Amino acid sequence: MIRAGTDIYYPPFGSMISSYVAEEGVDPSTLIPYDKKGINKEKMASLKAFKSPAGAVHLYTAYLLMFLIIIHISAVIFTEVKEGGSLISAMFNGKKILSEKPVDE
């Protein structure tokens, strides 16, 4: 949301950012994304200090999410092999085939 607001003036932050970076006398609603016309260069440069950390957080969070997905899939495969099957099929049909009577009964 931060990058969309600062780069293409998309809501919820876009109108506030376009009002901030518009040159004096320019209507913020007339600013075109990625067009330098009507933009105060100093104010746009000051937004980089705000945008860069948001981009880095976004990038590393995506890497963390991919890593957690790989861990999750590996754990499911490990459990499927260790328990002898029926874990993945139970995810789809809701019924697990047990080889012996459950301990809690």
Secondary structure, DSSP 8 states (H G I E B T S, - for coil): -HHHHHHH--TTTHHHHHHHHB-TT--GGG--TT--TTB-HHHHHHHHHHHHHHHHHHHHHHHHHHHHHHHHHHHHHHHHHHHTS-HHHHHHHS----SS--TT-
